Amino acid sequence: MDERDGLGRIGDEVLARLEATNAARERALGESRQIIRLCANCIRAGHRGDLAAGAELADQARDRLAALAGVLRDYPAIYWAGYVQDAQKEYAEARVFLALIGGGPLPDPRGLRVEDAVYLNGLGEAGGELRRYALDRLRAGEVGRAEWALARMDDIYGLLVTVDFPDAITGGLRRTTDMVRGVLERTRGDVTVTLRQQALEQALERTRAALRAEG
């Protein structure tokens, strides 16, 4: 066989494999963006109180993730490149957030079919969403519900702070943990100020009532 023919065949095979890899990469990028968008809309639905719509969007994200995992089965380098894990993190965040505000059982990594590090980062992001939820409840005058959200944030931080492994294993969990600590303390301050304001208003009202009774 002519050596040039052999080289041409090798080149054709290499180019075909690279073309397939590139196609898988483009598919992964596009699907990851779609999954992240679905999860963002899921969380927004949760904040609006539409848990049914949120669950439907989360189901769509789940199905897309499962299909993408099948597509990338032969392309592990692409699967672990980072953007697929980002999509999984957003999915974990959405599912955890919906479960928390809906009062349902908290999903675990196996149930969501995500890696432990991905799950923990998603859990932390869900803690961040609980701040927005708490502030919404404060504006609605539902201080008790805001206190509940604060307690859940504290639970999440209490778990994350115990995870002491290198970032290469946890996917940068330290940054997520620092974020949760920051939003936890700000939310604690917001809730405390509201409670003090309520106590002051109640004391003033009691004083007014006493003065009216005396008059």
C-alpha positions in Angstrom: 0.0 0.0 0.0 1.3 3.5 -0.8 2.4 5.3 2.3 0.6 8.4 1.2 -2.6 6.5 0.9 -2.1 5.2 4.4 -1.5 8.7 5.7 -4.5 9.9 3.9 -6.7 7.2 5.5 -5.3 8.0 9.0 -5.9 11.7 8.4 -9.5 11.1 7.3 -10.2 9.0 10.4 -8.7 11.5 12.7 -10.6 14.4 11.1 -13.8 12.3 11.4 -13.3 11.7 15.1 -12.5 15.4 15.7 -15.6 16.4 13.8 -17.7 14.1 15.9 -16.1 15.4 19.1 -16.7 19.0 18.0 -20.3 18.2 17.2 -20.7 16.7 20.7 -19.1 19.7 22.3 -21.4 22.1 20.4 -24.4 20.0 21.5 -23.2 20.0 25.1 -22.8 23.8 25.1 -26.2 24.4 23.6 -28.0 22.0 25.8 -26.3 23.2 28.9 -27.5 26.8 28.2 -31.0 25.5 27.7 -30.9 23.5 30.9 -29.6 26.5 32.9 -32.4 28.7 31.4 -35.0 26.1 32.4 -33.7 26.0 35.9 -33.6 29.8 36.2 -37.2 29.9 35.2 -38.0 27.1 37.6 -36.6 29.2 40.5 -38.5 32.2 39.4 -41.7 30.2 39.3 -40.9 29.1 42.9 -40.5 32.7 44.0 -43.9 33.5 42.5 -45.4 30.6 44.5 -46.2 28.6 41.4 -44.6 25.3 42.5 -46.4 23.2 39.9 -44.9 25.3 37.0 -41.5 25.1 38.7 -41.7 21.3 39.0 -42.6 21.0 35.3 -39.6 23.1 34.3 -37.4 21.1 36.5 -38.6 17.9 34.9 -37.8 19.3 31.5 -34.3 20.1 32.8 -33.9 16.6 34.2 -34.9 15.0 30.8 -32.4 17.2 28.9 -29.6 16.3 31.3 -30.3 12.6 30.9 -30.3 12.9 27.2 -27.1 14.9 27.2 -25.4 12.3 29.4 -26.3 9.7 26.8 -24.9 11.8 24.0 -21.6 12.3 25.9 -21.1 8.8 27.0 -18.3 8.3 24.5 -16.9 11.8 25.2 -15.9 11.9 28.8 -13.5 14.8 28.3 -16.4 17.0 27.2 -18.7 15.7 29.9 -16.3 16.8 32.5 -15.2 20.0 30.8 -17.3 22.1 33.2 -20.3 23.4 31.5 -22.3 20.2 31.9 -21.5 20.3 35.6 -22.7 23.9 35.7 -26.0 22.8 34.2 -26.2 20.0 36.8 -25.5 22.5 39.6 -28.3 24.8 38.4 -30.6 21.7 38.3 -29.7 20.7 41.8 -30.2 24.3 43.0 -33.7 24.4 41.5 -34.8 21.1 42.8 -33.5 21.8 46.3 -35.1 25.3 46.4 -38.5 24.0 45.3 -38.3 21.2 47.9 -37.5 23.6 50.6 -40.2 26.2 50.0 -42.7 23.5 49.1 -42.1 21.5 52.3 -41.3 18.4 50.4 -38.5 15.9 51.0 -35.1 17.2 50.2 -33.6 15.4 47.2 -30.1 13.9 47.5 -27.3 13.6 44.9 -28.3 10.0 43.9 -31.9 11.0 43.4 -30.9 13.9 41.2 -28.2 11.9 39.5 -25.5 14.5 40.1 -22.1 14.2 41.7 -21.6 15.1 45.3 -19.6 18.2 44.7 -22.1 19.4 42.1 -24.9 18.8 44.6 -23.2 20.7 47.5 -22.6 23.7 45.3 -26.2 23.6 44.1 -27.3 23.4 47.8 -25.3 26.5 48.6 -26.8 28.4 45.6 -30.2 27.4 46.9 -29.3 28.9 50.2 -28.6 32.2 48.3 -32.1 32.0 46.8 -33.5 31.6 50.3 -32.3 35.2 51.0 -34.5 36.6 48.2 -37.3 34.4 49.5 -36.9 35.8 53.0 -36.8 39.4 51.8 -40.0 38.8 49.8 -41.6 37.4 52.9 -40.5 40.4 55.0 -42.0 42.8 52.5 -45.2 40.8 52.6 -45.3 41.0 56.4 -44.7 37.3 56.9 -41.9 37.6 59.4 -42.3 34.0 60.7 -41.8 32.6 57.2 -38.7 34.8 56.8 -37.4 33.4 60.1 -38.0 29.9 58.7 -36.0 30.7 55.6 -33.2 32.1 57.8 -33.1 28.8 59.8 -32.8 26.8 56.6 -30.0 28.9 55.4 -28.2 28.4 58.7 -28.7 24.6 58.3 -27.2 24.7 54.8 -24.2 26.7 56.0 -23.8 24.4 58.9 -23.4 21.5 56.5 -21.2 23.2 54.0 -18.7 24.5 56.5 -17.9 21.0 57.6 -16.8 20.0 54.1 -13.0 20.4 54.3 -11.5 19.0 51.1 -9.4 20.6 48.3 -11.3 22.7 45.7 -10.2 20.2 43.1 -12.5 17.7 44.7 -15.3 20.0 45.8 -15.5 22.1 42.7 -14.7 25.4 44.4 -17.1 24.8 47.3 -15.2 27.2 49.5 -16.3 30.1 47.4 -19.9 28.9 47.6 -19.6 28.5 51.4 -18.3 32.0 51.7 -21.2 33.3 49.7 -23.7 31.5 51.9 -22.1 32.9 55.0 -22.4 36.4 53.6 -26.0 36.2 52.6 -26.8 34.4 55.9 -25.4 37.2 58.0 -27.1 39.9 55.9 -30.4 38.1 56.1 -30.0 37.6 59.8 -29.5 41.4 60.1 -32.6 42.1 58.0 -34.8 39.8 60.0 -33.5 41.2 63.3 -34.2 44.8 62.2 -37.7 43.8 61.2 -38.4 42.0 64.5 -37.1 45.0 66.5 -39.2 47.4 64.4 -42.3 45.2 65.0 -41.6 45.1 68.8 -41.2 48.9 68.8 -44.5 49.4 66.9 -46.3 47.0 69.3 -44.9 48.9 72.3 -46.0 52.2 70.9 -49.4 50.8 70.2 -49.7 49.6 73.8 -48.7 53.0 75.0 -51.3 54.7 72.8 -53.9 52.3 74.0 -53.0 53.0 77.6 -53.2 56.7 77.0 -56.6 56.4 75.4 -57.8 54.4 78.3 -56.6 57.0 80.8 -58.2 59.8 78.7 
